[in-house]
Amino acid sequence: MQTDDLILVSVDDHVVEPPDMWRDRLPARWQSRAPRLVHKPDDTDVWVFEGQQVPNIGLNAVAGRPPEEYGMEPTSLAQLREGNYDVDRRIDDMNAAGILGSMCFASMCGFCGELFGRQPDKELARAMVQAYNDWHIDTWCGSHPGRFIPLALPMLWNPEWMAEEIRRVARKGCHAMAFADNPTGLGYPSLHSDTWQPVWQAASDEGTVLAIHIGSGTGMKLQDTAAPVEIMITSSPISLFGCAAELVFSKFLRQYPGLRIALSEGGIGWVPYFLERADYVYRHHRHWTHQDFGGKLPSDVFREHIITCFIDDAAGVRNRDLIGVDTITWESDYPHSDTTWPRAPEELARSLEGVPDADVRKITHENAMRHFRYDPFAVIPKSECTVGALRKRAQHVDLSLKSAGGAAPAPEDAPFVTIGHIMKQLAQAFATPFEGSGPKHDVDPEETRRRFDRS
């Protein structure tokens, strides 16, 4: 299949929330407590919520910057491509890369909305999650029908409320909700606890996929902080290996036939060995562990319930028959540093070389459409959904790299960037309370655009 003829749907991208997102979304009683995006005297932007600042509004949202400037920045909207937070410009950037559809994980509140989940006032937390979900579904996704797969935030602190939210957003056309790779890492009950049964039941009933992003529960499991940061980046996708084992050997997947779980940004190259190992362990040990898959193997359960995705994974694509081609989807990871934007079609084409067209269609869009109940062709003629057709719409889009202030400073205590250096940056930033004095003002989107243009 020619690159221009591909139809691409990405099931893992990210939105950087705009400053006006809470407007008209909250009941009057909560308006005064809504998060605010504040511009500080040092030209950084921070979200302020319940007296605490949430820095680094676009964690690693570096698409469009020179590679030398990649890192945990940016720290203000003016350092970002407008496609991060302006949905019209996001569509421009999607068109420029030939990407038809996108599912976007949250930024300011964490993948699972833990900014709200940590609040002692759970009614406030519930109001914020529902307001976020309404903004995401109605405004971010709803402003361009057929271009987005809506993804809701969960209420992990209350599975009954979460189940109700699954049903509520399903009525709005949203059939995906974030979930944690290990809820115990966030202080919640084990995946194997009956506590989650209302969630499994609601998701199964509504055809809602629970999307588990890497680092969403226990974070990155790192030991040697003196190691190069490349170790963390390399091992991040495979961190879902343990989560996959938890899921496959759980009882609840076999109890809820309609339940589907996506391993987001997890890659696929490791999956054949995982399935081989899981089947070996079951056959070899089940007589004393008392597991009973009822005539099936763990690999069968995986293929029935788990959705996988990859950015660039030629090894996984070559082994698609061992994984189960009907489980595989693709992702762009815009705007993070791993993204293949804006040359996603060309990068993907290398992995798809020699793959039959029927399998290409499954991997690039058909599987995502089926699993997430997403039908762009009901809104947009299929002939206008290809890479070539979308790129024709984007000839006005400026794809030149824009500097946001030069390369990040080198660490003082190492010849290269280490894991510890990154962890220290993040710990310092997230531990900073919001100072109530000093000149500052709420972020104005128009002024942000002017500052972006000047950069």
N, C-alpha and C positions, 0 to 999 in steps of 0.2 A: 504494500500500500504506500502511495506517495505521501510525503509529510504534509503537504497542503490539504490532503483529503482526510486527515485524521480529525476526529471529534474528541476533544479533551475535556474531561470533568475531573477536577481536583477535589479530593475529599479531605485535604488537610492544608488549610491556609489560616491566616490570622488577621483579625481586625484590630486596629488601634482606635479606641473609641473617641469620637469627637466631643468637644466641650459642651455642646448643646444637647447631648443625647438624652438627658433626664427631663428636658423641658416637656411639659404636658403628659408625662408618663406616670407620675406618682399622685396618689390621692393627696388632698390638701393637707392632711395631718402630718404627712411625711416630707412635704416639699422643703421645709427648712433644714432637713437632715440629709438631703441628697448630696452625693459626692460632687465636689467642685474641682474643676481643673484650673489651677492657679499658676500665673507666670511670676516668677521670683526675680529679685534684683540681679541674680547671677545669670539671667537669661535661660534658666531651666524651667520646665513645666512639671508640676506635680499634682496628682489627684489628692484632695484632702477630704477625709471622711471620718467623722466622729473624733475630730481632734488629731488624727494621725495622718501623716503624709505618706502617700504611696508613690515612690519615685520611679524613675525610669519608665516613662509612659509607653515606650516602644521597645521593650527589651529585645535587643538583637535585631531590630527591624531596620536592616541596613541595605535593603534592595535599592539599587540606583546610586550607591556610594562607591568610591574606589575601594578595592579589596584591602588596601593598606589601612583603611579606617574601620574595618570590621571590629566588632567587639560587643560589649554589653550595652553600648550606646544604642540609640540616641536618647537624649534626655530632654528634648523639647520637640514639639510638633514641627517647628521650623527646620529641624534637621531631617525630616522625613519626606519621602515622596508623598504628594498629596493623596495618592491612591491608597495609602495606609488608612486614612480616616475620612476621606471624602468619597462617598459611594459612586458618584458620577466619574470621578477620576479613577477609581478602582476598575470600573468597567472599561475605561480607556486602556488601563494597564493589562487587563485580561485580554482585550482585543489585540493589543500589540503582541502578546505572547500566543495568540491563537487559542486561548482557553475559554471554553463555553461556560462551564459551571464551576462554582467554588463553594466549599463549606468552610466557614471561618470560626476558629476558636477565639475565645475572649482573651484580652490582654490585661486590662487594668485591675480586674478582680481575681485573676488566676483562672486556669482552665476549668476548674470546678466551682468557681464563685466563692472561694474560701475567704476572700476579703469580707464577705457578708456572713459566711458561716461561722466566723470567729467572733461575731458580735454577741454580747450577752443578751441583747434584746432580740429574740427570735422573731417576733412579729415584724420588727424593722427589717430584719434579714429577709423574711419572706416577701415583704413589699418590694425590696430592692431587686431580688431575683426576678419577681414577676414583671417589674418595670423594665429590667434589662431584657428579658425575653420578649416582651411586647415591642421594645425598640428594635431588637435584632430581627424579629420576624416581620413586623409591619413596615419598618422604615429601611433598615439596611437591606433586607432581602426583598421586601415588597415594592421598593421603588423601581426595581428592574425585574419584572416577572420573567421567570425562565432562566435567570442567570445565577441564582444562588440556591444552595441546599440549606435551609434553616437549621440551626443547632442551638438548642436551649441549654441554659444552666440548670443544674440540679439543686436540690435541697438535701444534701447528704445528712444533715443533722436530724432530719425527721422523715423517715421513709414513707410514712403515710402522706405527708404533705407532698413529698416528691412524686408519689404515685398519682396524686391529684393533679400535679403540675404536668406530668406526662400526658394525662388525659386532656387537660385544658389546652395545651399547645398543639396536641394532635388535632383538635377541632379547628385550629387555626392553620392546619396544613404542615405542621412541623413534626417530623418523624425521626428526629435524632436528638439525643441529650447526652451531655458529657458525663463521665463517671471516672472514679479514681482507680489507678492500677492496683492500689492496696489501701483500702479505707482505714486500716489500723494505723497507717502512717500519719493520718490526719486526726487520729483519736476516735475513730468510729468503729463499730463492730466489724468483725471478720466477714469476709465474703461468704464464709461457710455458715454464718449465723442465720437463723430463721428471721432475724430482724428485717432482712431485705426482701422477704417474700412479697410484700405489696408492690415493690418496685419491679421485681421480675414479672409478676402477674400483669401489671399495667403495661409494661413494655411489650410483653408477648401479645396481649390483647390488641394493642394499638399499632403493632408493627413498627415500634420505635426502636431504633438502633441505639445502644449505649456505647458511646465513643470514648475509648480510653487512650488518652494522649500520653506519650512518654513523659515521665517526671510528674505526673498528676497527683500521685499519692505520697510515695516515699522519696521522691526526688531522685537525684543521681546517686548511685551507691559508689562512693569514692573513698579511697583509703589514703593514698599517697598524695598529699597536697603539693609536694615538690615536683610532681610529674608534669610533663608538658600538657597543655590544655587539649592538644590533639587527641590524647587518650580519652578524655571525657567525650569529645565530639564523636570519635570513632565508635565508642562502646554504647552510646546513647540508644540507638535503635534496638540493640540486642538486650537492653535492659528489660524489654517486655517478654523475654524468654520465661522468666519466673512467673510473670502474670499469666502467660499462656498455660503454664503447668497448673497454676491455681484454678484456672477456669476449666480446663479439660478434665481434671480429676475431681471437680466439684460435683455435687449431686444435683444442683439446681438447673444446670444446663439440660440434663436429661429429664428433669421434671417439667420444663417449660419449652415445648417443641418450637414455639414461635419466637423464642428469644434469640436476638442477634447482637453480637458485640464486635465492635471494630477496634483493632489495634492500630491506633493512629500514629503515624511517623515511626513505625516499628520496623520497616523494611520487610523483605521476604526471603532473603538468601539463607537465613538460618532455619527457616521453617521445615525444609525436608529432613534435616537431622533431628530437629525437635520431635517431629511426628514419628520418625523411626525409633528414637529413644523412648518416647512415651509408650508406643506399642510394645517394645521389648520389655519395659518395666512392668507393664500390665500383665503380659503373658508369663513373665518370670516370677512375679511376686504376688499375684492376686490370690493365690491359695491361702496365704497367711495374712494378707492385708484385708481380705474379705471385700475387695472391690468387685462389683458386678455390673458390667456394661451391657448385660442382656443380649449377648450375641454380637455386639458391636465392639470396635476397637476405639481407643482414644482418638486416633486419626480420623475415624468416621465422625465422631462428635465434633471435632475441630472443624471439619469441612461443612458440617451442617449448621454450625452456629457462629463461626468466627470469620470476620471480614479482615483481610490484610490490605496493606497499601505500601507503595514504595515511591521513592523519588528517582533514583538511578540505581538499578539493581539487575544488571545483565545476568548474573549468576542465578538469581531467583527466577527470572523469566525463562531461562533455559530449562529450569527444573519445574516449570509450572504444572506439569502433569503430576508430580509428586506432591505439590502443594494443594492442587485443586484449582484449576483455572477459573472456576466460577466464584472463587472467594477473593480474587485479586483485583485491586483497584489501584489507581495512580494518584499522586499528589504533587503539587508544585511547591508547597511550603513558603509561598510569598507571605511576608517580605523578609523572612529570616535568612541568615547567612548561608544556609544549606540550599536555598532555592535555586532552581534552574532558570527562573525568569531572567530576561525575556526570551531566551532561546530554548524554552522547554520542549517544543516539538522536535528540534534538532537533537537535543540531548536524549530525549526519549527514543527517537528513531534508532539510535545505536543499540539500545537494549532490545528493540523489537525486530531487528534485522533477521530475516528468515522465518519469522513467526507467521503462520497462516492468517489471512485476513479475518476469519471468524474469531480467532483468539484475540487478535488485535482489537477488534470492536468490543469484545467483552472487557478487556483490561482497561481500555481508554475511556469507555463511557457506559456500556450496557450494564455491567455489574453494578456500578454506582447508581444508575437509574433504578434498577430493580430493588436493590437493598434499601435505598433511602427514599423510595417512592417519589422519585424526582422525574418529571416528564417535561423537559424543555420543548420538545417538539409539538406539544399542545399549544405553545405560545409562539414559537419561532419556527419558520419552515426549516426542515432539516438541511436543505441546500445552503442555508445561511449560517449554519452552525459549524462549518469546517474551519480548520486553521486558516486556509487561504481566504475564505470569505470574511472571517473576523478581522484578519490583518488588513484587509482592504479598508475597513472602517477606521483603522487606527493610524493612517498615514500622517496625521497631524501630531501624533504623540512624540514628545521629545524623550529619547532613550539615552541621551548622553549622560555620563556619570557626573554627579554633582558632589563636590567636597562640602563637608559640614564642619570644617575647622582643622583639618590636618589629621595625621596619624595619631593614634592613641599613644601616650608616653610609655616607654619601655619600663618594665618592672625594675626597681632599684636593687632587688636582692637575687636576681636570677638573669641568665643570659637570654632567656626566652620567657614568654608568658606561661605561667604555671596554673594548675588547677587552684592552688591556694590563692594566687593573685586574684583570680576571678571571684572565688568564694568570698574573699575579704572585701572586694568592691561591693558585692551584693549585700553582704551582712551589714556593712556600714550604711549603705543607702537605705535598706529596709528598717534599720533600727533608729532612723532619724525622726524625732517627733516634729510636728509642724509648729513653727514659732509664730505666735500670735501677733508679734510686733514687726515693724519694718515695712517698707513700701512693697506692695504686691497688688495684683489685680487679677480678676477672673480672665481667662484666656478668651480673646476675641478671634473667631475663625478668620475674619478678613485680615486682621493684623498678622495672623499666622501666615496667611498666604503671601502677604507682602514681604515678610521676613524670609520666607522660603524662596521667593523670586530673587531677593537680593543675594541670597547665598549662591 
